[in-house]
Amino acid sequence: MHIMEGYLPASQSLAWYAASAPFVVAGAARIRKIVRERPEARMTL
């Protein structure tokens, strides 16, 4: 089962994008830091 096209209004999708963006950026920054400090940890990420 999947969500049909156009089910989520554009305004809501933009709101969810804005709400999740800080977490995505923080996660990417943390992954970069871990890989920089311990390159061998790349395979476990």
N, C-alpha and C positions, 0 to 999 in steps of 0.2 A: 504494500500500500504506500502511496506517496501523496504529497500535497499537490493539488492541481495548480496549473499555471494561473497567476493573477490572484491567488487566494489571499496573499498578504499585501495590503495596500502599500504603496511606495512610501508614504509617510511613516508607517510603522517599521518598514524595513530600514529606512534611514535612521530612525530612532534606535533600533536594535544595533545597527552598525556603530553608531556613535557611543552607545553604552558598552559595547564589547571591545572597541578599539583600544582603550587604555590597557586592558588585560592582555590583549594580543601583543601589543608593543612591549609591555613589561615581561611577558613570557619570552619573547624573542631576545630581549636584552639579557635576560637571565641565561638563556641557552648559549648566547655568544660568550658571556663571561665564563661559563663552565667550560666550554670548548677551548677558550683561550688559556685558562688555567690548567686544564687537564685534557689534552688532545685525545688521550686514550679513552676518554669517556664518551666520545662521539658515537660509538657503536651502541651504547646503552641508551642513548637518547632516542 
